[in-house]
Structure formats: structure tokens, C-alpha cells
Amino acid sequence: LVFLDFRKLGLSQAELNTLIVDKARLALNDGAMFGREGEQCMRMNVGTRREVLAQAMRQLCDALAEV
């Protein structure tokens, strides 16, 4: 599991969730569920095949390019 820190984007937690779910089409854990320190972060499980992880990273990069 890794925490992805999106604080530099300046998005609210709701905007970040929209970016991850609706634009990147990924199912990550909302970092806010881990307390205040996790706000504007997302937790990603990387325990999968490389191909799956590479596809997820492409989707995330494509979504971030629109921000």
C-alpha cells in the first residue's frame, strides 16, 4: 500500500475524489479516512500485476493532465 499525496494540487477532498473516481476511473482509498493527516491523499494498493499497475498509473497521469 502507498499513500499518494495530492496536496500540491490545491483540490478539496471532494474534488480529489471526483478526479480519482470519475476522471481516472480508479478505486483508491480516501486518505481522509485515516485522519486529518490523510486529507488530500489517497491510498493505493500496489499488490497486483505490473500490467494492472501500469494501466492505473496511465489513467492517473491522464486525469492529472487535465487539472
N, C-alpha and C positions, 0 to 999 in steps of 0.2 A: 504494500500500500504506500502511496506517496501523496503528499499534500501539494497541490498546485496553488500558488499564491497569485491572485489576480488583483491585489490592492492597487497597483500602479495604473490600472485601467480606470479607476475612479467610478466604477459602477456600484450601484446599490446591490444588496444581496438579491433582490427580486430581479433586477436587470441581469445580474450574473447568471442566475438560474435560467432565465429566458435564453440567454446566449448559449449556455451549455445544452439545454434540453431542446429548444426549438431550432436553433441555428446549427449547432454542432451535432445535434441528434445523438447525444451521449447520455448515459445514465450514471452519473457520478454522485457521490455523497456530498450534500451541502455541508460545508465546513462549519457553518453556524451551529450545527447540532452538537459540536464538540466544545461549545462555549464561545465567549467573546473573542478569544484569540483566533478562532477558526473563521470568523467573519471575513467575507470576500476571498475565501479559499474554497477549494473543492478537493475531495479525497478520491483518488483513482486507484482501483485495484489493477495492478500490472501483472498479476499472476495468470498469464494467458499466452497463447502462441504469439510469436513475433509478428506474424502477418496481421493478426487481430489488433495488436497494439499499434502497429504502423498505420493501419487504416484509421484507428481512433485519433492518432496524432495528426493525420492529414485532415480529418474532419474538424478537429480543434483549430488547427492553423488556418483553414479556410474561413471558419467562423470569426476568428480573431482578426483576419484581414479586413473584415467589414466594420470593425469597431473604429 
